[in-house]
Amino acid sequence: MNSKPKSFDELLIQETHIYLCRSVKWTAYLSVFLLVAIFLASMLQKNSLLTLQDLLVLQMPTLCIALFGLAGILYRQPEQHRMGLVLAYLLVLEVAWIYFVVGHYWLTSSYNLLGEYGSLATVDSVTDVLVFTFAISLYPVRRWLLVSVVPLLLVSLVTRLIEIPENPIFALTKFVCLLVIIITGQKVLLQWFRKAILRDAEKQQLLQQFKRMALIDGLTDLSNRRHFDEVLALEIKAAERTGDPLSMILLDVDFFKRLNDSLGHSDGDRCLVRLGEVLHGVASRPRDLAARYGGEEFAIILPDTDLSGARHIAEQIRYELKAAEIPHPDSTLGAYVTVSQGVCLWQPGLDADELLASADQLLYQSKAQGRDRCSTGVAKGEAAEDKVVSSYLS
């Protein structure tokens, strides 16, 4: 209920990590597809002197790394893998591709297997596909994008300069233009990416605010009645299932109307806020729930707590409230605010309404016997009467 929504920076890191992990999958798929296409093209080429062994030696490192990516170790549970590990995988895959491209170019150009400029065409085609593949895969992290893209562009540049040394201007122009296009595209995509995450962060914050408005009392910062009723129903089901005890305290500020009349509503609100702080501090276990039930009436759910334990909590509330010394100039019980309490133990077979009715009867008993006290009892059905033990808390 009180979980804090993630900030924009936290969401940016999380979504970047998830995107990179997913990039592993489709980059690996594309690598396998490209390797198969190159293999078939080489095998179906007439008069090809490039042997099966040559192709396997060139393709095997890339194929093994791609298949490792497809195994799902890195992308199925992205939260379990560091971003650096994912980036390292993508860069290792790129190194394997560079090995293949350079090796394929060296073999085909050495034996002139593909004719004039045939080796260059192969290098250009493969590197262009790889450049845009890794650019899309790594665009959320610019420095890694450049680390992956620049080596591929350099491979293409060098091979073009080797093949066509008399025309270096075109090779350099292509290198610069592709680099500028990729950097510009990365900026645009990153802006869209960040805007989408920003909208998501704002949406989560709004949802958190709406959830808080639906579950939290705006004045005291305790749970409201709606949330109290929901949790009480769940705790009753849990107690029925496990057999653990379940207790509840219903309490009311003594002579609260007189306090409002004598000091004003602003002081009355401050009294309720201070009482809410006391109850929040007392109901400190993870499953304990303190709520403003209505007006000056409050309630506490105490799972896994028997009647004696709940009575101890009621005594602690009275002690903490006495130490808080909230002024009440018009109380017949003293100079400070006091509360009357009904402490009730749930019994199997009873629903939330019956437990609340029993606690309310015990609270009324405390008021009838002089206030500033608690009445303890075991909840009964509507047809039975509560056995009440009333005592003054000293």
N, C-alpha and C positions, 0 to 999 in steps of 0.2 A: 504494500500500500504506500509506503514512504520511499520506495526506490526512486532514486534520482535519475531523470532521463539523461542519456549520453549527450555530451557537448558536441558541437560541430567538429572539432578537431578529433575527438574520439571516434565519431562516426566516419570521418574521412579516412582515418587509419583502418578502421574495420572494413569499410566497403572497398578500399583499395586492395586490402589483403584478399578479400573474397573474389574480387575481379581477377587478380593475378592468379589465384588458384584455379579459377575457371579457364583462364587463358592457357594453362598447362594442358587442359583436356583438348581444346580445339586446335591448339598449335601442334600437339602430338598427332591428332587425327590428320591434319593437313600434311604433316611431314610424311606420314605413312602413305597417304594418297599420292603425294608428289614422287616419293621413291618408287612406288609401283608404276606410275606413269612413265618415269624415266627408264625403269627396267624394261617395260614392255616396248617402249620406243626403240631402245638399243637392241633388244633381241629380234624385233621385227624388221630392223633395218637391213636392207640387202647389202651384201659384201662387207658387213661389219667385222672389223678385226678385233673389236673389244670383246674379250671372252667373258664367259659367265664368272670365272674366277676373279677377273678384274673388277667386275661390277660388285660382286659380293664383298671383296676387300674394301671397296670404296663405300658401299652402302651399309655394311654391317654395323659400324659404330653408331651412325645416325638412327638406324632401325632399332637397335637395342635401347637407345636412350628414349626414342619415341614410344616404344612399347612399355618401358618403365613408367612413362607419364600416363599412358592409357590404363595402367594397372590400378589407377585411382588412389594411390597412396597419398598424393599431395592435394587432390582436389575434392575428395569425398568428405573429409572433415577438416576444412581449412583452418578452423580455430585451433587445431592441435599442431599446426606447423608454422614456424616462424616465416616472416616475409622474406628474410634473407635466404632461406632454404629454397623457396619457390623461385626467387630471382636467380639463384645459382643454377637451378635446374634449367631454366630457360636459356641462360648464357652458355651452359655446357652443351645444350642442344644446338645452339648457334655455332659453337666451335666445331661440333661434329659436321654441321652443314658446310662450314668453310673448308674443312678437310676434304669433304666430298667434292665440292666445286673446284678447288685447286687441283686435287688429284685427277678428276675427270678432265679438266682442261689440259693438264700436263700430258696425260696419256693420249688424248685425241689430237693435240697439236704436235706431239712428238712424232706420231706415226701418220699424221695428216689424214686421220680417219674420216673427218667430216667435210673435207674440202676447204676451199678458201673461206675464211671467216666463219666456218661452221662451228668451230670451238668457241669463238667469241659470241655467237648467237646463243649457244647453250648457256654460257656463263651469264649473259645479260638476262635471259629469260628466267633462269633459276634465281639469280640474285635479286631481280626486281620483285618476284613473288615473295622471297624471304624478307626483303626490306620492309615491305608493307605488312607482312605477317607479324614480324617482331615489333614494328611500330605500333600496330593496333594492340598487340599483347601487352606492351609496356608503357602505353601513353600516360597512365596516371603518375608514373615516376620518370620525370624527364631525363635525369642523369643516366638512368639505366637504359632508357630508350636510345640515347645517344651512344652509350657504350655498345649497344647491340647493332645499331644501324650503321654507324660510321665504318666499322671494319668491313661490312658487306659492300658498302659503297666504294671503299678503297679497293677491294678485290675486283669489282667491276671496272673501276678506273684504271688500275694497273694492267689488267688483261687487255683493255681497249688500247692503252698506250703501247703495249707490246705488239698487238696485232696491227694497229694502224699508227705507227709512230709519226708519220708525216702530217697527221691532223690531230694534234693534242688539244686544240681549242674546243672541239665538240665534246671530247671526253671530260674535260674540266667543267664545261658548261653543264653537261648532264649531271655531274657530281654535285655542283653547287645548287642547281635548280631542284633536284630531288631532295637535297638536304633542307633547303628553304621551305619547300612544300611540306615536308614532314614536320618541321618545327612549327610552322604556321598551323597546320592541321592539329598538331598536338595541343597547341594553345587553345584552339577553339573547342576541341573535345574535352579538354580539362576544365574549361569554364562551364560547359554543359554538365559535366560530371559533378563539379563542386556545387553548382546551382541545384541539381537534383538532390544532393546530400543535404544542402542547407534547407531545402523545402521539407525533406524528411525529418530533419532535426526540429524544425519549427512545428511540424505536425505532431511529433512525439511530445514536445513541450506542451502544446495545446491539449493533447489527449490526457497528459498527466494532470494538467490544471483542471480539465473537466472531470477527470476521475476523482481528483482531490475534492472538488466542489460537491461531487455526488456522495462522497464517503466521509468527509471531514466537516465538523462543526466550525464555522468560520470564526467564531469568537474564542472558543477555548482551545482549538487545535486538537481536540479529541475526536474520536469517531462519532458520527451522528447516529440517530436512531435507526435509519435504514441499514447502515453497515452493521450496527449492533445486532439487529434482528437476523441478518444474514449469517453472521458469525455464530450467534447462539444456536441457530438451527443446525449448522454444520457441527458444532461442538457436541450437541445432543446426539447426533448420529454417530459421532466418533466414540462418545461414551457408551452408547448402546452396543457398539461393535467391540470395544476393548474391555468394557466393564470398569473403567477407571472412574473415580469420583468426579463430579462437576458441581461447583458451587457458584453462587451469584450474590452480589451485594447491590442492593438498591438503596440509595441515600438521597436525602433532601436537606437543603439549607434551612436551618431553623429561622423562622420569622424573617424570611427574605423580603416579603412585601414591606415590612416595617423599615428594613434597611434602605430599600428604594425610596420610600416616602421621606425618610429623614435625611439621607445623604444624596439622593438623586440617582438616576439610572446609570450615569457614567461610573459612579462609585460601585453601583451594583454589578455592572459589567466587569469592573476590575476585580471584584470579589470572585466572580465566576471564573475569570481567567486564572487567578491565583489558586483557586480550588482545583481547576483543571491541571495546573502544574503539579500540585500535590498528588493527585490521583495518577497522573502519568508516571511520576517517580515511584509510586507504590506498586502499581501494576507493571513491573519491570521485566517479567519473564517473557520470552518470545511469544507465547500463545496467550498471555494475559491481554485483556482488552478493556480499556476504560472508555466510556462514552457519555456524552451529554444526551440524556434520554428525553429531556423536554423541560424548558424553563430553567428552574433551579434544581431539577431532579437529575441525578447521575446514576450510572450503573457500571458494574465491573463484572466481567466474566472471568472465572478462575478455573481453568481446566486442570484436571489431575490434582484437585485440592478438596480435602474433606472438610467437614463442618468446623472442626477445631482450627484447621489451617486458615479457613476463611474468616473465622472470628479473630485470629491473630492479625490478619490483614486489616480488618475493621478497626482494631485497636491501634494499629500503626497509622491508619488514616487520621484517627482522632489525635494521636500524638503529634503527627506532622502538622495538622491543622492548628493545633494549639501553639506549636512553635512558630507558625507563620504569623500569628497575631494580626489577623485581618479585622479591622475595627468594625464594631456593630454597636452604635450608641443606643439603640432602642430594643435591645434584647433583654429579656428577663432572666437569662441564664448567665450573664456576665458581659464583659466589655468587648469580647471578640466573637467572631462567627463560630458557630457550632453546627453539627449535622446530626440528623437522626438516621439510623441505618437498619435495614432489614437484611439479614444474612440467611440464605436459603440453600439447602443441599438438594440437588436434583435426584429423583428416584426413577429407576427403569420403568418405562411405559408412559411416562409423562411427556407432554409436548412443551414447546416454548411458552405458549399462552398460560398453561397451568403452572409452570415454574415462575413466570412473571407475576401471576395472580397471587401465588403463595408468598413471594418476596414482597409484594405490595401490601399484603395483609400484615406481614411482620414489620414493615416500615410504619404502617398505621399504628400498630401496637406500640412501637417506640414513641411515637408522637403522643399517643394517649397516656403513656406512663410518665410523661414529663420532658420528653425530647433529650437531646445530647446523650443518646444511648443507642444500643443496638439490641435487636431481638433476633434470636437465632432459632432456626427450626428446620424440619425436614419437609420438603414439598409434598403435597398430597393432591389427589384428583379433586375435581369439583364437588364430588359427593362427600368427601371426607373433610375433616377439620385438621388444621395443623396443630401439632404438639409444640407449643412455644415455650422457650425458656428465655425469660427477659432478665437482663442484668444491667446495672449501671456501670459504665466503663470508667474506671478510676485510674 
